[in-house]
């Protein structure tokens, strides 16, 4: 049964280990193309999904938002069951609902939060492979927290981005950059109105540099001002990074009190 065109909003989660990121590419399996194939089967026509942001190869999403347009009449609350039956086990549609015609998963987004998880222990954990960054050297959390605070606010963040995606401006507002520790797991949570290419992973690499005294937290404002990527920390491996929360004018996806601090999830 067909009806008028609808704009359906999806709440997703995925393990990005087997994918070359969200966005469809000529070479490499991606989350977007995998989701679109399943949606097209369910809806009976070719579907184009819009995601709330690009995630790089190996990066995960605990909470992710996408939308697509369809004339299919299947009720929104049945879409997750129908689509999940056609998706691999490392991608899941948590919920779906009909949204306004003007909604766009990336254009309507007002802010996002990523978390980066570090297993800071002398021995690696096989069951967390591809889900954390294993870092056996001791990290100084006090130094890292001081450095994290220096990234908060509105700055030009070109010093912590990789070349690859052109943007109109490299100025962003970071609402918080926080560090928590639970046992051997360190979680860095970064919330901003937008992110540059590899910005989160480069910020975390700079925090690690600060932990070792390779740079001082007080130097970070000047480094941001200079805008030279060579002066800040390394880009950390992708497997520790997760999209964790997404905010829109009318709703939010993700639990602000759940930063994934335990090893069990």
Secondary structure, DSSP 8 states (H G I E B T S, - for coil): -EEEEEEEEEEEEE-GGGSS-SS--SSS--HHHHHHHHHHHHHTS---EEESS---TT-EEEEEEEEEEEEE---HHHHHHHHHTTS-TTEEEEEEEEE-TT--TTTTEEEEEEEEEEE-SSS--GGGTTTSEE--S---HHHHHHHHHHH-EEEE-GGG--TTS--S--EEEEEEEEEEEETTEEEEEEEES---TTHHHHHHHHHHHHHTTSS-GGGHHHHHHHT-GGGS-----GGGEEEEEEEESS-EES-TT----SS--
